[in-house]
Amino acid sequence: MSGVAFAYSRAADVADAVARGGAPGAAFVAGGTDLLQLWKAGRATPTELIDVYGLGLDGIGVDGDELSIGATARLSDVARHPFVVDQHPLIAEAVLASASGQIRNMATVGGNLLQRTRCPYFRTAGMACNKHRPGSGCGALDGEDRHAALFGAGSSCVATHPSDLAVALVALDATVEVSGARGVRRVGLSELYRLPGERPDVDTTLAAGELITRVLVPRAASIGRLATYVKVRDRASFEFALLSVAAVIRIDAGTIVHARLVCGGVAPAPWRLPAGEALLIGQKPERGVFTVAAAAAVEGAPPLPGNSFKVELLRRALVRTLTTIATGS
Amino acid sequence: MSGERARRIEGALKVTGRAEYAGEVRPDGMLHAALVQAEITCGDVVGIDDSAARHTPGFVDQVSYDDARSLAPSTATALIREPVVHFPGQPVGLTAADTLLAARTAAARVRVDYVERPSVAAIDQALDEAYAPAMAGRIIGASHRGDPAVALTGAHLVVRNRYQTAVNNHHPMEPHVVVCWWEGEQVVVHTSTQAVYGTRAIIAHALAMPADDVRVVCRYLGGGFGCKGQLWWPWMLWTLTASKRTGRPIRLELTRAQMFTLVGRRQETVQDLAVGFDATGRLVAIEHDVLAQTSTHGEYCDTTAEVSRRLYACPNVRTLHRLVRTNEPQPIPMRAPGTAPGTFALESALDEAAEQLGIDPVELRVRNFADHDHDADVPWSSNSLLQCYQVAADRFGWAQRPASATVVDGRWRIGWGMATTCYPAHRQPCRVRVRLQPDGTIVVQCGTQDMGSGTYTVLAQMVADALGVPLSQVTVELGDTLLPEGPFSGGSQVTASMFPAARQATDALRAQLAELGMGHDETLADAVQRIAPDGIEAEGAATANADIDVRCMSFGAIFTEVGVDADLAEIRVRRVTAAFATGRVLNPLLTESQHIGGLIGGIGMTLLEQTVTDRSSGRIIGDNLADYLVPVHADMPEFDIALIDEDDTYLPGGVKGVGMLGTAGIQAAIANAIHHATGTRVRHLPIRIEDLLHELPATTPGALPSMSE
């Protein structure tokens, strides 16, 4: 059923937004594509919505040695922006694998990074869910677990983060710029998300009222590097990832000198696979190397009965991603 | 024989937003309603306290069991008269308020006290309570001819397997909605329904009113697929009750989540099937046992095993349907009821047999063609199945079918598969009125409704053809009980029912004009001005079919090409070629469209659709369209549809139904293609990545071409 009534206002500027955004019941809204669903399902119960869509935070451009993407840039604009397409095609790939054309025309970068899990126990009324109602238990742990996490979960919560974009951005060592009551700070995207632990209801390290204003991607993350995004799903489009992989490698003199392997849809946050990355460094870009690295990357993932196939699926997706990069096809 | 490829005459109204759907009717002073839903799985409602709800600003009224006690007892009123909870989320009351938000807020504040009882969340929790219903749909639940047990013992080959199909929900784009108001002792009901007349009868019975005091209107439907029928009636009747008491128009619209529980589902099946063959590939025996779910408050059984009784020639056949009652929502027919899950089992088994016998799958079916209905031992009114096989196989290129698991296209393993589809051809009573207006234009009226499949257009075509006027001169009125009584939209029978009635009406109109002295070379427009200046009208009627000495069915053959990602096991349907024989084709464009829509529904059932129930709570989870997957545009294969015209002289007008055919057969055609691509047999639906992944060899390690820096 739909949610409770709320007040709505447009923020005058970032200062106004962060000044008001910390109040109990306040929530930021931009494209609203996830918030509307959460509100209808009673999973977001804001009493005051502060609209930040019109604050001019939608610029995309080069800032020093970084690509800067405004938090309210629409996904559709990001995917076709010349800087993004030329310098960071991985971002465009991940964005175009997300949602549908209509949703990408509304959804923003900041909202995409902060969308909440698609775990059906979180989204369905009346189910046990520590993320929705702390202390109520985790229905997925002993229930339907096809979408449950392979990594980073705990006994309190096995929900996964659904963003495609965030997976690509972590692979590119992106940071986010955050404005809050205590000024502006930068945080690595990997550090934006937190694991469920004792507080599965809290998804991020943002303080109350803090607003993501832009995403920054080091230019070096892409220069001379090869990358691609592979998303595995049941239908051909418009579905959250069953799992996904973003891989970035740099080859120097026939040897891999830099590697990022990040997977999506299998952890509470975009999940780096350092064991796999380490086995790529110093090696030739060959299928045998990829196979060994992929096997190491997924080792130790503790699956549940309904998602155990994803360990093998992830291993294969890693090989596919790296092979696609190496063969350029 | 084929008619004109006319586009939908109401299409422009729909795409420009001018077609008024039931939920868009907004009478002055209208209240909004919301349902109070049970939080338990099974038990009795012992108290309803709405005192907190009444304090909600905008609250107007709340109705529940006590307020429905005066309604006549029937299956349509049982759930709103008897305070018993049968499944989670069952409505226990309805609130009405000035705004939707207030209605929903008030609904959330209604306190309900229950006495809970133990529940059954899934059929495997109560297998020992399975029982055989007397009827499966319209047919007797059990059948037996010959001696299949003995015949299986002596068979050259027996393929014996268990096949399972998941719970599906219908999910038309337009949700169920009612907007109703009272005018004295009369009530006007705009509702999204597949049966305006059926709805009228239910309301009149429940409220003990003359039927003429009830007007039900549904001019357009945003899809139905079987769920816009009886399971909607209880909640609609509560809305009417609240409207009567408040004296205000009220609108109730279901949420998408409610459409998972309140308006029916395709029941899950567990099918044990044994098919026996002789050495030449002729069927000697079939045993088909179906276990399915029904609710604790109603009984419904699909005709799942019917295909095994009559699709092929076979002397020894035994079929049985059994049901298990669970505290889950009530199943009802969903597009291609029975034939969709039934052909999945039978046509998968035939593919397995063909492989083991070393006979081409098409040839195996040709060898087992039933030249009459072996179950009833009567002739077919027509059966062009052999032609369907031939035409579809030719257009698909089946003769070039490669060996199993050998074709690769990039990252895709390619497989081809085929299957047969069928559906009974029915007819219902129907009246059609044709009016020649003073200006020479024609108005046609029928109290059936258009689900979106082209009923407006095809009725206009029938009348335009019969009277020899252009289509543009014909206006059609549907979806209103002020019009002559028409059939419900279900079972692929509306067009077949309308045709004889429309023909009778146009014949009667011509006869009247002739009697009044219409000249032989006079146009209708000239004639009406001269001899009937106020216009003139006539009615025609059709009766239901009562086929005793003949069996009427539509048939088809479906061929698919499927790609399975060689490593990641993603499954995509690439190509579907199908030939369908449905009697006389009145509009090839709309018929093809119906078939394609049906096939898409079948693709969804095969690869995507599954309503998931949490086994511990019995609740449906993922009750939204992001989790309940249906095919999207990117999933669309290339469709090639062949229409086989039949001259069926038994059926009035030679018309058979179209809507169901594409949604059966396609499941097995895809499963068989997946087997051809990968060597893996999957005997349950939906077929997903995890069903194939571990059967696909991991890519062999090896050196890549060397990379330059």
Interface residues (C-beta under 8 A of the other chain):
Chain A: M1 S2 V4 A5 Q37 K40 A41 S100 R118 P120 Y121 R123 T124 A125 G126 M127 A128 G139 D142 G143 E144 R146 V232 R233 D234 R235 A236 S237 F238 E239 F240 L242 I251 D252 A253 G254 K284 P285 E286 R287 G288 T291 F309 E312 L313 R316 A317 V319 R320 T323 A326 T327
Chain B: A34 E39 P88 L100 L101 R104 T105 A107 A108 T255 A257 R411 D567 L568 A569 E570 R572 L607 L608 V612 D614 R615 S616 S617 R619 I620 I621 G622 D623 N624 A626 D627 L629 P631 V632 H633 A634 D635 R688 I689 E690 L693 H694 A698 T699 P701 G702 A703 L704 P705 S706 M707 E709
